[in-house]
Amino acid sequence: MSTFYICATPIGNLDDISKRLIETLTNVDVIYAEDTRRANKLLNHLGINKTVSSYFLGNENKKIDEILDLLEGGTSIALISDAGTPLVSDPGQELVKVLIENNIEIISIPGPSSILVALTMSGFDTDKFEFHGFIPKSGKNREVFFDSLKSLKNTLICFTSPKRLIKDLNEFLNYEIENELVICREMTKKFETIYRGNAASLLSQLNEKEIKGELTVVVSKTDLPKTLNIDLEKAIDSLLQFDIPKREIAKILSSVSTFGVNEIYEKIKDS
C-alpha cells in the first residue's frame, strides 16, 4: 500500500506555497484535483509534470473505489482543492473515511486557510469559534441559520458568494441581527479588501456590481440581553392556554431566554 496526502494549497498568493507541499506534489504518482485546469496552472507554476485526475462534488463517490485500488496497488496520491484545505466545504470526507477503514496511511500537508486568516483579521474573539460552511441559500436551513445568530455564543466564520452577499446582509436586517460583521474579499490576493460593520452599515458601503471573488464572512458573538431563568415547558403550557399564535409564543419566550425562536416553535407546533 502507498500513502494518501491531503494537500492544502494557497488561497490566492502563490508565494504561500510551502517547501513541503512542493516536495509532496513532486514525489506522488497521481494528483486528484477539484478543478484539473486550476491544478495544472499551479503545477506549471511549480514546474511539476504530473498526472492530474478530476475529483469534484459530482463524481467524488464514484472515484472512491478507483482511488482505493490505486493506493492498495502502491500508487501514492495527493488530493488538492481549488484553494485551501481539501474536505473543508469541499469533497473528500467520505473518501477519507473509507481509506481509514482500509488502513491506508493518510498524511495532511498543512497550509493557508481562509477560515483562520479571516478569523485573525476580524478583531473578534478567537478563543472559541465556529465554522458553518456556506450560508444556506433557502428553505428551513436558512431560517435556522439566521435564527441561531440571535444567541451566537462564539465567533462564527462562514462563506457566501458575491451574487448572494446583498441578499444575505438584508436577511440580517430581516432577523434584526445587529452583530458586527467582517467581510473578507480576495484574501492574500492583489485586490484583498476588508469590510467592517453591521449589516446596515455594510449595505450602505457595498456596491453589488463591484463585489467579486472569494468571500469569507466573520460574525461576532451575540451580546445577549439579560435573560430569565425560566422553565421552558411550563412557560409554553401557560401561554398555550391563551389565544396566542404559536409563532408569537416562540418569539416571546425567545426574547427572555437563551432559546432560539425555531427551537421553541419546534416544541409547540404540534401541540
Secondary structure as UniProt FT lines:
FT   STRAND          3..7
FT   HELIX           14..16
FT   HELIX           19..27
FT   STRAND          30..33
FT   HELIX           36..46
FT   STRAND          51..54
FT   TURN            57..59
FT   HELIX           60..72
FT   TURN            73..74
FT   STRAND          77..80
FT   TURN            86..87
FT   HELIX           93..101
FT   TURN            102..103
FT   STRAND          105..109
FT   HELIX           114..122
FT   STRAND          129..134
FT   HELIX           139..148
FT   HELIX           149..151
FT   STRAND          155..160
FT   TURN            162..164
FT   HELIX           165..174
FT   TURN            175..176
FT   STRAND          181..185
FT   TURN            187..188
FT   TURN            190..191
FT   STRAND          193..197
FT   HELIX           199..205
FT   HELIX           208..210
FT   STRAND          215..219
FT   HELIX           232..240
FT   HELIX           246..255
FT   HELIX           261..268
FT   TURN            269..270
//
